[in-house]
Amino acid sequence: MQRSENEKRVFFSMSMRFISSVEHANMIGTIVSSNITKHRFIYVPVPVEENGKIIRYKLVRAPAISGQASLNAYERALVDYCKDKPEDVCKVDENCKNYEFVKHTTDKSGDENEWIEDCVVEDVTGYLAPNIGVKKTSTIWFSYTVPDFTMGKALLDYQMFTRYTLEQTRERGGFIGQRESGHAVYRLSVAIDVSRIGYNGKGELVIKDENKRACRVEAAFKALMLMFSGGYIGANRTRALALEYVKPTSLVAAVSVGLPFMVSPAEGTDYIVSTCSRATTFVKDLGAEVYLYYLAGDADKPSQCSVSAEPVDSLESAIDKAMNKVLEEMGLKGKCKA
């Protein structure tokens, strides 16, 4: 990517752990000729220990939420955040306003610079127009949300539900179904390649107005906060509301300047300490800068850290402090006037 003169690359990453149910968080359909609705699951490698040493790994079937499902929740939050903002700094195109994130997939022609100008969602989360050979990779990345088996087990089971009307009840007795449901200690990681916001897929700066670009960077972080705090993840929230992720049991976030730095995944009790240790070596050997924000909770608190490591009391505080540091390092702090 060709950055404007004197612009430093700024990168954000975060990993968090939370306890939650996953009913309807990421359903994948009904088994043919059955009344069973399946939740997404994946196989997670889990260490097998003997005499305190890992001797092998085994694969365990576990309920999960895909990164695509989390991205969709984020896109909807980004649209909602921008609804009451001035269009000149937080514009959203008509498809995205309706939560239809098609992003020019079937377009036969178009100008990606206009797409960037016209829609903050496409600027931040990317687009792909194969018919004209144009794409921008999303600036925000989500991991699969998977159980942390170092902290507990994950179980899937079936819960009965019914659907009926008076007419159906008289004729057939209504519909009885089974939903696959799970509950576990989960981990989720997210990253934002912040410096690419405002650029097209070819790496050319499109959003040159500092006010507009600062507002888009703010929107990217505030939509992330809204996604978690507003309970955007999952479906059927009227009957299977999963909100535990709004209050993680622990987390670590990082802002890196110069080069991208990824925090350690929220697994086990030492991941914050591990992140601190890795950041120290990263800064020493690669010459970048790293600023950490952490909520220790059920994880070990770092006793010594050679890089800046600030404790926070909530997920929202971590995102807010990281956003302000990002804007400061990009020279955009205080420049969003929306």
C-alpha positions, 0 to 999 in steps of 0.5 A: 500500500502506498501511504501518504507522505509521513504516514505511519502504519497503525494496527489494532488487535484484541483477544477476549474470553467470555462465557456464553450460550450459542443457541442461534449464534450461528445456525447452519440449517435443518437436517433434511427430513427431520425437525433438528436445527443444527448449530455450526461446529468445528473440531478444536485441537485439545492437548492431552497431558500425561505427568504434566507434559503434553504428549499429543493433541486430540480433536474435540467437536465444539460449537462455534461462531464463524468469522463471517457471522461476526463480520455480519454483526459488525456490518449491521452495527456500523450501519446503525452507528452511521445512521444519525451521522452527517452523510459527508463523513459517515455515508452508507449506500442504499444496499448497506442501509438495508443490511444487504451487503452484496458489495458489487458482487454482480456489477459489470462496471463501476469505480471503486473510488466512488464506492469508497467515497459513497459507503463507509461499510465498503471502505472498512469491510471491503468489496469484491467485484469479480466481473471487473477485477476489483477488490478490497480486502476487509480492514477488519478481521474476525477469528472463529469464536471457539471454546477455550478447553483449557478453562472448561468443557463445551457441550451440545444438546437439543432443546425442544421448541414449538411452532403452531397456530390454532388451525395447525393445532386442530389439523396436525397438532402444530410443529415440534422441533429440536434446536442444537444448543451449546454453552462454553467458555469462548475466545474471540480475536479481532484486528483492524488494519487501521491505516488502510481505511480511506484507501482503495484496493490498489492502495491509493488514498481516496479519503484525503479530507482529514475530518472525513477520514478521522470520522471513519476511523472513529466509526470503525472502532465505535461500531466494534463497541456497539456490536459487543455492547448492543448484542448484535451477534446471533439470531433469534434474540427475542427467545435465545438472547446471548449477551454474556460477551458484553462482559468478557472475563478477560481481554488484551488489546494492542495498538502497534505503530510501524508494523502489525502486531497480533496479541496472543489468543485468549487461551489459558491463563497466561495469554496476557503475560505472553502478549506482554513478553512477545510485545517486548521482543517485537519492539526490541527486534523490529523497532515498532511501538506497541501499546497494550490494554488489558483486563486480567479477570480470570487471566494472569496479570503481567507483573513486569512489562517493558512496553506500555501496558494499561489496565482497564475495567471493561471491554468498552474502555479498552476499545475507547482507549485503543481508538484514541491512541490510534487517532493520536498516532495517525495525527487525526485525534480531535479532527472528526467534527461530526 
